[in-house]
Amino acid sequence: MIHRYVEVSLVKRGITCTARLLDDRAPVTCAAVWDSLPLSGDVYHAKYARNEIYALFPPFVPSEPPLENPTVTPIPGDLCYFSFAGAELGTKAYGYDREVGPGATVVDLALFYERNNLLLNGDVGWVPGIVWGQVVEGLAEMADGCNDLWRTGAAGESLSFRRA
């Protein structure tokens, strides 16, 4: 099997890591993301899941992928795909700078950079994610950048996904 790779970057900080797509475990999700690259958006640091950064996107495929290779306990280096109805993210508690309406669908592409993550949200309960990639290079540097993002803030920073 020929492996495919993506680069995940904190653009303003100039930090990039490389992840291998898990085509054998999440083929539909990998195809959906790969065919939609490059993607970039404002980065957020998780409030509930702990050691996670993510960006939100409008849906980029006609129908959302099935829940393949799911987890509620992502490990360091996991890239996860989530799909939310707008009402699930529509409260001000999430701190988004735009309105997420009830009829909208929002795609969340996330990177987990440290251990002890639990995908349990107080508003909606368990939130399984699709693990579609695993960082194979540059995780330590990315984790340092993510910790800096947590401490100093995410304003003006972007999370980018592109083919390697």
C-alpha positions in Angstrom: 0.0 0.0 0.0 1.3 3.4 -0.9 0.9 5.9 2.0 -0.4 9.4 1.6 0.6 12.3 3.9 -0.6 15.7 4.9 1.1 18.6 6.5 -0.7 20.2 9.4 0.5 23.7 10.3 0.0 26.5 12.8 0.6 29.1 10.1 1.5 32.2 12.1 3.8 30.3 14.4 5.5 28.6 11.4 5.1 25.1 12.9 4.4 22.1 10.7 4.0 18.4 11.4 3.4 15.5 9.0 0.7 12.9 9.3 0.1 9.7 7.5 -3.5 9.1 6.3 -5.1 6.0 7.7 -6.6 4.9 4.4 -6.9 1.3 5.6 -9.0 2.2 8.7 -11.0 5.3 7.5 -11.0 5.1 3.7 -14.2 7.2 3.2 -13.0 10.0 5.5 -9.5 10.0 4.1 -10.8 10.3 0.6 -13.2 13.2 1.6 -10.4 15.2 3.3 -7.7 14.4 0.7 -10.0 15.5 -2.2 -10.8 18.7 -0.4 -7.3 19.9 0.5 -5.9 22.4 1.0 -8.1 23.6 4.0 -7.3 26.3 6.4 -9.2 28.2 9.1 -9.1 29.9 12.4 -7.6 27.6 15.0 -9.3 27.0 18.4 -8.0 25.2 21.4 -10.4 22.7 23.0 -12.2 23.6 26.3 -13.6 20.1 27.0 -11.4 17.5 25.3 -8.2 18.8 26.8 -5.1 18.6 24.4 -6.8 19.4 21.1 -6.6 22.1 18.5 -9.0 22.3 15.7 -10.5 24.4 12.8 -14.1 24.5 11.7 -15.2 24.2 8.0 -18.4 24.1 6.1 -19.1 20.6 4.8 -16.9 19.8 1.9 -18.4 16.5 0.6 -22.0 15.8 -0.5 -22.7 13.5 2.4 -20.8 13.1 5.7 -18.5 10.1 6.1 -19.8 7.1 8.2 -18.3 6.7 11.7 -15.3 4.7 10.7 -12.3 4.1 13.0 -14.1 5.9 15.9 -12.6 6.9 19.2 -13.6 8.9 22.3 -10.1 8.7 23.7 -7.7 10.1 21.1 -4.0 9.7 21.6 -1.2 12.1 20.8 -0.8 12.6 17.1 -4.4 11.6 16.2 -6.1 13.6 13.5 -9.9 13.4 14.0 -12.9 14.4 11.9 -16.1 15.4 13.5 -19.4 16.6 12.0 -21.8 18.7 14.1 -25.3 20.1 13.5 -25.1 23.8 14.1 -27.3 23.6 17.2 -24.7 21.4 18.9 -22.1 24.3 18.7 -24.5 27.2 18.7 -24.1 28.4 22.3 -21.8 31.3 23.3 -20.0 29.0 25.7 -17.9 27.7 22.7 -16.5 31.2 22.0 -16.9 31.2 18.2 -16.7 34.5 16.5 -19.6 33.7 14.2 -23.1 32.4 14.5 -23.5 28.7 14.0 -27.2 28.2 13.1 -29.4 25.2 13.9 -29.8 24.2 10.3 -26.1 24.3 9.5 -23.5 21.4 9.5 -20.0 22.2 10.7 -17.0 20.0 10.1 -14.3 20.0 12.7 -10.8 18.8 11.8 -8.7 18.3 14.9 -5.2 17.5 16.0 -4.6 15.9 19.5 -1.1 16.7 20.7 -0.9 15.1 24.2 -2.4 12.3 26.2 -5.4 12.0 28.5 -8.1 13.3 26.1 -11.8 12.4 26.6 -14.4 13.3 24.1 -17.2 14.0 26.5 -19.1 17.3 26.1 -21.3 18.6 28.8 -23.9 19.8 26.3 -24.3 16.7 24.1 -22.5 13.8 25.9 -20.1 11.4 24.2 -18.7 12.8 20.9 -16.9 10.0 18.9 -14.5 11.2 16.3 -13.1 9.5 13.2 -9.4 9.0 13.4 -8.2 9.6 9.9 -4.5 10.4 10.3 -1.6 9.9 12.7 1.3 12.4 13.0 4.6 10.7 12.1 7.0 13.6 12.2 7.1 16.9 14.1 4.7 16.2 17.0 6.9 17.5 19.7 7.3 20.8 18.0 3.6 21.0 17.3 2.8 20.2 20.9 5.0 23.1 22.1 3.1 25.4 19.7 -0.2 24.1 20.9 0.8 24.7 24.5 1.8 28.2 23.6 -1.5 28.7 21.8 -3.3 27.6 25.0 -1.3 30.0 27.2 -1.1 33.0 24.9 -4.2 32.7 22.8 -5.4 31.7 19.3 -6.3 35.1 17.9 -4.9 35.6 14.5 -3.6 32.0 14.2 -4.7 29.5 11.5 -4.7 25.8 11.3 -3.8 24.5 7.8 -4.1 21.1 6.2 -2.4 20.4 2.9 -1.0 17.5 0.9 2.6 16.7 1.7 
